[in-house]
Amino acid sequence: MSVTQSSLKSVNSAAMSPTPHYEQALERDLIDLRQQLRQMASLVLAALGDARRALRDRDRALAWQVVLADNRIDALEASIDRLCQEFLVRHMPAGAPLRFVISTIKVNSELERMGDYADAIAHRVVALHGTGPLPAAAGFELMFERAITTLSEAVEAFILGDEGRARRVMEMEEEVDKLNDQLFAELAHADRPERDLLHRFAALAILNRLERVADRAANIAEDVAWTVRGEVWRHQHRGEQRVLFVSPADSTLGPMAEAIARARAPLNLSFGAAGLEPAPLNPRMVAFAAAKGFEVHRPRPRSLADVGPIEDYYVVVTLSRDVDDRCPPLPYHAVQLCWDVVDPARIEADGGDNAAVHAAFESAWSELEVRVADLISAITARPAEGRPAEARQATTLPRS
């Protein structure tokens, strides 16, 4: 290699390698972004705290301060967004710094939306000025406390790159969801008729905003792993998602659907089945499933009481219109689907011959396979596999 070539190679290597000055400027700008983001979070947390006090004390002046403070949050959101764009142009970062800036843009937007929630709560406080006490006031104090704590922890986890803290935030968000369900049930089912529903509707609106604060805090926590290591948590379901099949007796259709679903289910989905009036397994169903390669065994019939609280299920599937009408009410976060599948046991009970009963089992099994595949695809956001195009077009809608 000539001296000239060697010199050029040295110059190119130096140009491609970060200089101490570049690294110092990069780190300085990252520190500035973190400080600005922390200030943004402080403003949002202060707005939520003031909205909490304004609601508790019915302080209309404080509520208006929250409304006016939203302008400052909006202005800082625009400033941080501009800083992120300038950072990308100035440093052309890669790796962790690039992921941090991209995530900062998203977190900044999440915080701005939470500022809007504080503003909306404050407007409700103004509308309620001079009226009576809010329903479930103690529950709202706790809801505020948990939502604000979840947000505060999420921001710290993101700024510090603390994945353990981020996972705890996601667990905290699930606790907020449970409290939200309890309060919603209390607010949606009044003990006695009310002539003036202003308080109840205002309370439901405030509850919705607080639940969304915790939900967006979990979104921030999900960005931590990607920022630190490039691992994607976003859009993954948090914890195990439970699905329950409910049939009249849990002797034929329910066990069939459960067997098919368990064979297809990913690790984060679990399936169970129960009957409104449980009866022993249908021997013909057991034999039919065995011929399909599925062993269905159950020591005793299962009722709804045997499968745990129905509010613990993410999706409840009723397997006939009659069961759908008789199913206990679900919490509003759960999805209730009705699959009106013809039960082969009815064909058998009506005196159908062996060929008719076998055809009914084949038809029910095929329909359940398609619907279960669609359900798993919908929950996991993955396309269903191994089915013809016309089957993939089948849709399953919640009852209206």
C-alpha positions as CSV (number, residue, x, y, z in Angstrom):
1,M,0.0,0.0,0.0
2,S,1.4,3.4,-0.9
3,V,1.9,6.2,1.6
4,T,-0.9,8.2,-0.1
5,Q,-3.3,5.3,0.1
6,S,-2.4,4.7,3.7
7,S,-2.9,8.4,4.6
8,L,-6.3,8.5,2.9
9,K,-7.3,5.3,4.8
10,S,-6.3,7.0,8.0
11,V,-8.2,10.1,7.2
12,N,-11.4,8.2,6.3
13,S,-11.2,6.1,9.4
14,A,-10.8,9.2,11.5
15,A,-13.8,10.8,9.7
16,M,-16.0,7.7,10.4
17,S,-15.0,7.3,14.0
18,P,-16.6,9.6,16.6
19,T,-14.3,12.3,17.9
20,P,-14.2,13.2,21.7
21,H,-15.8,16.5,20.7
22,Y,-18.6,14.8,18.9
23,E,-19.3,12.4,21.8
24,Q,-19.3,15.3,24.3
25,A,-21.7,17.3,22.1
26,L,-23.9,14.2,21.7
27,E,-24.1,13.5,25.4
28,R,-24.7,17.2,26.2
29,D,-27.7,17.2,23.9
30,L,-29.0,14.0,25.3
31,I,-28.8,15.4,28.8
32,D,-30.7,18.5,27.6
33,L,-33.5,16.3,26.1
34,R,-33.8,14.3,29.3
35,Q,-34.1,17.5,31.3
36,Q,-36.7,18.9,28.9
37,L,-38.7,15.7,29.1
38,R,-38.5,15.6,32.8
39,Q,-39.8,19.2,32.9
40,M,-42.7,18.2,30.6
41,A,-43.6,15.3,32.9
42,S,-43.4,17.6,35.9
43,L,-45.9,20.0,34.3
44,V,-48.3,17.2,33.5
45,L,-48.0,15.6,36.9
46,A,-48.6,19.1,38.5
47,A,-51.7,19.5,36.3
48,L,-53.1,16.2,37.3
49,G,-52.4,16.9,41.0
50,D,-54.1,20.3,40.8
51,A,-57.1,18.7,39.0
52,R,-57.3,16.2,41.8
53,R,-57.3,18.9,44.5
54,A,-59.8,21.0,42.4
55,L,-62.2,18.1,42.2
56,R,-61.8,17.2,45.9
57,D,-62.3,20.8,47.1
58,R,-64.6,21.9,44.3
59,D,-62.1,24.7,43.7
60,R,-63.2,26.4,40.5
61,A,-60.2,28.9,40.5
62,L,-57.7,26.0,40.7
63,A,-59.6,24.2,37.9
64,W,-59.2,27.3,35.7
65,Q,-55.5,27.3,36.5
66,V,-55.2,23.8,35.2
67,V,-57.0,24.8,32.0
68,L,-54.6,27.7,31.5
69,A,-51.5,25.6,32.3
70,D,-52.3,23.4,29.4
71,N,-51.1,26.1,27.0
72,R,-47.6,25.8,28.7
73,I,-47.7,22.1,28.2
74,D,-48.5,22.4,24.6
75,A,-45.7,25.0,24.0
76,L,-43.2,22.7,25.7
77,E,-44.3,19.7,23.7
78,A,-43.6,21.7,20.5
79,S,-40.2,22.8,21.8
80,I,-39.2,19.2,22.7
81,D,-40.3,18.0,19.3
82,R,-38.2,20.7,17.6
83,L,-35.2,19.8,19.8
84,C,-35.5,16.1,18.7
85,Q,-35.6,17.1,15.0
86,E,-32.5,19.3,15.5
87,F,-30.8,16.5,17.3
88,L,-31.4,14.1,14.4
89,V,-30.1,16.6,11.9
90,R,-27.1,17.7,13.9
91,H,-25.8,14.3,15.0
92,M,-27.3,11.7,12.6
93,P,-27.3,9.2,15.5
94,A,-27.4,5.5,15.3
95,G,-28.1,2.7,17.8
96,A,-29.2,3.7,21.3
97,P,-29.1,7.5,20.9
98,L,-31.3,7.2,17.7
99,R,-33.8,4.9,19.5
100,F,-33.9,7.3,22.5
101,V,-34.7,10.3,20.4
102,I,-37.4,8.5,18.4
103,S,-38.9,7.3,21.7
104,T,-38.7,10.7,23.2
105,I,-40.8,12.1,20.3
106,K,-43.5,9.5,21.1
107,V,-43.2,9.9,24.9
108,N,-43.5,13.7,24.5
109,S,-46.7,13.2,22.5
110,E,-48.1,10.8,25.2
111,L,-47.4,13.4,27.9
112,E,-49.1,16.2,25.9
113,R,-52.2,14.0,25.6
114,M,-52.2,13.4,29.4
115,G,-52.0,17.2,29.9
116,D,-55.2,17.3,27.8
117,Y,-56.8,14.8,30.2
118,A,-56.0,17.0,33.1
119,D,-57.6,19.9,31.2
120,A,-60.7,17.9,30.5
121,I,-61.0,16.9,34.2
122,A,-60.7,20.6,35.2
123,H,-63.5,21.5,32.8
124,R,-65.7,18.9,34.6
125,V,-64.8,20.5,37.9
126,V,-66.0,23.9,36.7
127,A,-69.2,22.3,35.4
128,L,-69.8,20.7,38.8
129,H,-69.1,23.9,40.9
130,G,-71.8,24.4,43.5
131,T,-73.3,20.9,43.2
132,G,-73.4,18.0,45.6
133,P,-70.7,15.4,46.3
134,L,-69.3,13.2,43.6
135,P,-70.3,9.6,43.7
136,A,-67.5,7.2,44.9
137,A,-65.4,10.2,46.0
138,A,-63.0,7.9,48.0
139,G,-62.5,5.7,45.0
140,F,-61.6,8.7,42.9
141,E,-58.9,9.8,45.3
142,L,-57.4,6.4,45.1
143,M,-57.7,6.4,41.3
144,F,-55.9,9.7,41.1
145,E,-53.2,8.6,43.4
146,R,-52.5,5.4,41.4
147,A,-52.7,7.0,38.0
148,I,-50.3,9.8,39.0
149,T,-47.9,7.3,40.6
150,T,-47.9,5.1,37.5
151,L,-47.1,8.0,35.3
152,S,-44.3,9.3,37.5
153,E,-42.7,5.9,37.7
154,A,-43.0,5.4,33.9
155,V,-41.2,8.7,33.2
156,E,-38.4,7.8,35.6
157,A,-38.1,4.4,34.0
158,F,-37.8,5.9,30.6
159,I,-35.3,8.6,31.5
160,L,-33.1,6.2,33.5
161,G,-33.5,3.3,31.0
162,D,-34.6,1.1,33.9
163,E,-36.4,-2.0,32.5
164,G,-37.2,-3.5,35.9
165,R,-39.0,-0.3,36.8
166,A,-40.8,-0.3,33.5
167,R,-42.1,-3.8,34.1
168,R,-43.4,-2.7,37.5
169,V,-45.2,0.2,35.8
170,M,-47.0,-2.3,33.6
171,E,-48.1,-4.2,36.6
172,M,-49.3,-1.0,38.3
173,E,-51.3,-0.2,35.2
174,E,-53.1,-3.5,35.5
175,E,-54.0,-2.6,39.1
176,V,-55.4,0.7,37.9
177,D,-57.5,-1.2,35.4
178,K,-59.0,-3.3,38.2
179,L,-59.8,-0.3,40.2
180,N,-61.3,1.3,37.1
181,D,-63.6,-1.7,36.6
182,Q,-64.8,-1.5,40.2
183,L,-65.6,2.2,40.0
184,F,-67.2,1.8,36.7
185,A,-69.5,-0.9,38.0
186,E,-70.4,1.3,41.0
187,L,-71.1,4.3,38.8
188,A,-72.9,2.5,36.0
189,H,-75.3,0.7,38.4
190,A,-76.8,3.2,40.8
191,D,-78.5,1.9,44.0
192,R,-81.5,4.1,43.4
193,P,-83.0,6.2,40.6
194,E,-81.5,9.7,40.1
195,R,-83.3,12.7,38.5
196,D,-80.0,14.6,37.9
197,L,-77.4,12.5,36.2
198,L,-74.8,15.3,35.9
199,H,-72.7,14.0,38.7
200,R,-72.7,10.4,37.4
201,F,-71.8,11.3,33.8
202,A,-69.1,13.7,35.0
203,A,-67.7,11.0,37.2
204,L,-67.6,8.5,34.3
205,A,-65.8,11.0,32.1
206,I,-63.2,11.7,34.8
207,L,-62.8,8.0,35.4
208,N,-62.1,7.5,31.7
209,R,-59.4,10.1,31.6
210,L,-57.6,8.7,34.6
211,E,-57.7,5.2,33.1
212,R,-56.2,6.6,30.0
213,V,-53.4,8.3,32.0
214,A,-52.3,5.0,33.3
215,D,-52.7,3.3,29.9
216,R,-50.5,5.9,28.3
217,A,-48.0,5.6,31.2
218,A,-47.8,1.9,30.3
219,N,-47.1,2.9,26.7
220,I,-44.1,4.9,27.9
221,A,-42.9,2.0,30.0
222,E,-43.1,-0.2,26.9
223,D,-40.7,2.1,25.1
224,V,-37.9,1.5,27.7
225,A,-36.8,-1.9,26.4
226,W,-36.7,-0.7,22.8
227,T,-34.7,2.4,23.8
228,V,-32.2,0.4,25.8
229,R,-31.8,-2.8,23.8
230,G,-34.0,-2.6,20.7
231,E,-36.5,-5.1,22.1
232,V,-40.1,-4.5,21.3
233,W,-42.7,-4.7,24.1
234,R,-45.3,-2.4,22.4
235,H,-48.5,-4.1,21.2
236,Q,-47.7,-7.3,23.2
237,H,-50.5,-8.2,25.5
238,R,-49.7,-7.7,29.2
239,G,-50.0,-10.8,31.1
240,E,-52.1,-13.8,30.3
241,Q,-55.2,-13.3,28.2
242,R,-58.0,-15.6,29.4
243,V,-60.8,-16.8,27.1
244,L,-63.9,-18.7,28.4
245,F,-66.4,-20.7,26.3
246,V,-69.8,-20.9,27.8
247,S,-72.4,-23.5,26.6
248,P,-75.7,-24.8,28.1
249,A,-74.2,-27.9,29.7
250,D,-70.4,-27.9,28.9
251,S,-70.8,-31.4,27.6
252,T,-70.3,-31.1,23.9
253,L,-69.6,-27.7,22.2
254,G,-67.6,-26.2,25.1
255,P,-65.1,-29.0,25.5
256,M,-64.7,-29.2,21.7
257,A,-64.0,-25.5,21.4
258,E,-61.6,-25.6,24.4
259,A,-59.7,-28.6,22.9
260,I,-59.3,-26.9,19.5
261,A,-58.2,-23.6,21.1
262,R,-55.7,-25.1,23.5
263,A,-54.0,-26.9,20.6
264,R,-53.6,-23.6,18.7
265,A,-53.0,-21.1,21.5
266,P,-49.8,-19.2,22.0
267,L,-48.3,-19.0,25.4
268,N,-50.0,-15.7,26.4
269,L,-53.5,-17.2,25.8
270,S,-55.4,-19.6,28.0
271,F,-58.8,-21.2,27.3
272,G,-61.4,-22.7,29.5
273,A,-65.0,-23.9,29.2
274,A,-68.0,-24.0,31.6
275,G,-71.7,-24.7,31.4
276,L,-74.7,-22.8,32.8
277,E,-76.2,-26.1,33.8
278,P,-73.2,-28.5,33.7
279,A,-73.6,-32.1,32.7
280,P,-71.1,-35.0,32.2
281,L,-69.1,-35.1,28.9
282,N,-71.0,-36.4,25.9
283,P,-69.5,-39.9,25.2
284,R,-70.0,-39.5,21.4
285,M,-68.2,-36.1,21.5
286,V,-65.3,-37.7,23.4
287,A,-65.0,-40.4,20.8
288,F,-65.3,-38.0,17.9
289,A,-62.6,-35.7,19.3
290,A,-60.3,-38.8,19.8
291,A,-60.7,-39.6,16.2
292,K,-59.5,-36.1,15.4
293,G,-56.5,-36.6,17.6
294,F,-57.7,-34.7,20.7
295,E,-58.1,-36.3,24.1
296,V,-60.9,-34.7,26.0
297,H,-61.0,-35.6,29.7
298,R,-62.7,-34.0,32.6
299,P,-63.1,-35.4,36.2
300,R,-66.5,-33.6,36.6
301,P,-68.7,-31.1,34.9
302,R,-67.7,-27.4,35.2
303,S,-70.0,-24.6,36.1
304,L,-69.2,-20.9,36.0
305,A,-68.4,-21.0,39.7
306,D,-65.7,-23.6,39.0
307,V,-63.7,-21.5,36.5
308,G,-63.2,-18.4,38.7
309,P,-64.6,-14.9,38.6
310,I,-66.0,-14.2,35.1
311,E,-64.6,-10.7,35.3
312,D,-61.1,-12.2,35.1
313,Y,-61.7,-13.2,31.5
314,Y,-60.6,-11.1,28.5
315,V,-63.1,-12.7,26.1
316,V,-66.3,-14.7,26.9
317,V,-67.7,-16.7,24.0
318,T,-71.2,-17.9,24.3
319,L,-72.0,-20.9,22.0
320,S,-75.7,-20.3,21.5
321,R,-78.2,-17.4,21.5
322,D,-79.9,-18.9,24.6
323,V,-76.7,-18.9,26.6
324,D,-75.8,-15.4,25.4
325,D,-79.1,-14.1,26.8
326,R,-78.6,-15.9,30.1
327,C,-74.9,-15.1,30.6
328,P,-74.1,-13.0,33.7
329,P,-73.2,-9.4,33.0
330,L,-69.5,-8.8,32.2
331,P,-67.3,-5.8,33.2
332,Y,-67.2,-3.2,30.4
333,H,-63.5,-4.0,29.5
334,A,-64.3,-7.6,28.6
335,V,-65.4,-8.7,25.1
336,Q,-68.5,-10.9,24.8
337,L,-69.0,-12.9,21.6
338,C,-71.8,-15.1,20.5
339,W,-71.1,-18.1,18.2
340,D,-74.5,-19.6,17.5
341,V,-73.2,-23.1,16.7
342,V,-75.6,-26.0,16.1
343,D,-75.0,-28.4,19.0
344,P,-74.7,-32.1,17.7
345,A,-76.2,-33.2,20.9
346,R,-79.5,-31.7,19.8
347,I,-79.5,-33.7,16.6
348,E,-78.8,-36.8,18.7
349,A,-81.5,-36.0,21.2
350,D,-84.0,-35.3,18.4
351,G,-83.5,-38.9,17.1
352,G,-81.2,-38.3,14.2
353,D,-79.5,-41.3,12.8
354,N,-75.8,-42.0,13.0
355,A,-75.0,-40.3,9.7
356,A,-76.9,-37.2,10.7
357,V,-75.3,-37.0,14.1
358,H,-71.8,-37.6,12.6
359,A,-72.4,-34.9,10.0
360,A,-73.5,-32.5,12.8
361,F,-70.3,-33.2,14.7
362,E,-68.2,-32.6,11.6
363,S,-70.0,-29.3,10.8
364,A,-69.7,-28.0,14.4
365,W,-66.0,-29.0,14.6
366,S,-65.2,-27.3,11.3
367,E,-67.1,-24.1,12.3
368,L,-65.3,-24.0,15.7
369,E,-61.9,-24.5,14.0
370,V,-62.5,-21.4,11.8
371,R,-63.9,-19.3,14.6
372,V,-61.2,-20.2,17.1
373,A,-58.5,-19.4,14.5
374,D,-60.1,-16.1,13.8
375,L,-60.4,-15.3,17.5
376,I,-56.7,-16.1,18.2
377,S,-55.7,-14.1,15.1
378,A,-57.7,-11.1,16.4
379,I,-56.3,-11.2,19.9
380,T,-52.7,-11.7,18.9
381,A,-52.9,-9.5,15.7
382,R,-51.5,-12.3,13.7
383,P,-53.0,-13.6,10.4
384,A,-54.8,-17.0,10.8
385,E,-52.9,-19.8,9.0
386,G,-53.8,-22.9,7.2
387,R,-57.3,-22.0,6.1
388,P,-58.8,-21.2,2.7
389,A,-59.4,-17.6,1.7
390,E,-63.1,-17.8,2.1
391,A,-62.7,-19.0,5.7
392,R,-60.3,-16.2,6.5
393,Q,-63.1,-13.7,5.5
394,A,-65.3,-15.0,8.3
395,T,-65.8,-12.3,11.0
396,T,-66.9,-12.5,14.6
397,L,-68.5,-9.4,16.1
398,P,-69.4,-8.5,19.7
399,R,-73.0,-8.5,20.3
400,S,-74.6,-5.0,20.1
